[in-house]
Amino acid sequence: MSVNLLFVCGTGVATSTAVAQTVTKYLKEKGIKDLKYKQTNVSSVQSNVEGVDLVVSTTNIPYDITPPVVNGLPILTGANQNKTLEEIYNILMRGRE
């Protein structure tokens, strides 16, 4: 199973990197090995969503985009981190099992 993710934060660097590391590690542990991702800032989201299965963002995305969006802040804070990781996994697995 191939998965394409987009991680978004204010600048596309710091917090999206931290979230990407946690999410990709979790998904690989859950058996998703073919995992591709990119990071961007919120102003570049619309030009980066093509072919993306899911967006994980630590900031509000003020655009209508096709892929589902998951709030990544709990992954940074640790509050409800496992619930958020499970939500990401469940969204990606919908219709693929």
HUZI-V591054 format. One record per residue. N is the residue number from 1. SS is DSSP state (H for helix, E for strand, C for the rest). BURIAL is I if it has 16 or more other C-alpha atoms within 10 Angstrom, else O. Layout:
BEGIN
[[N & SS & BURIAL] [N & SS & BURIAL]]
END
This chain:
BEGIN
[[1 & C & O] [2 & E & O] [3 & E & I] [4 & E & I] [5 & E & I] [6 & E & I] [7 & E & I] [8 & E & I] [9 & E & I] [10 & C & I] [11 & C & O] [12 & C & I] [13 & C & O] [14 & H & O] [15 & H & I] [16 & H & I] [17 & H & I] [18 & H & O] [19 & H & I] [20 & H & I] [21 & H & O] [22 & H & O] [23 & H & I] [24 & H & I] [25 & H & O] [26 & H & I] [27 & H & I] [28 & H & O] [29 & H & O] [30 & C & O] [31 & C & O] [32 & C & I] [33 & C & O] [34 & E & O] [35 & E & O] [36 & E & O] [37 & E & O] [38 & E & I] [39 & E & I] [40 & E & I] [41 & E & I] [42 & H & I] [43 & H & O] [44 & H & O] [45 & C & I] [46 & H & O] [47 & H & O] [48 & H & O] [49 & C & I] [50 & C & O] [51 & C & O] [52 & C & I] [53 & C & I] [54 & E & I] [55 & E & I] [56 & E & I] [57 & E & I] [58 & C & I] [59 & C & I] [60 & C & O] [61 & C & I] [62 & C & O] [63 & C & O] [64 & C & O] [65 & C & O] [66 & C & O] [67 & C & I] [68 & E & O] [69 & E & I] [70 & E & I] [71 & E & I] [72 & C & I] [73 & H & I] [74 & H & I] [75 & H & I] [76 & H & O] [77 & H & O] [78 & C & O] [79 & C & O] [80 & C & O] [81 & H & I] [82 & H & O] [83 & H & O] [84 & H & I] [85 & H & I] [86 & H & O] [87 & H & O] [88 & H & I] [89 & H & I] [90 & H & O] [91 & H & O] [92 & H & I] [93 & H & O] [94 & C & O] [95 & C & O] [96 & C & O] [97 & C & O]]
END
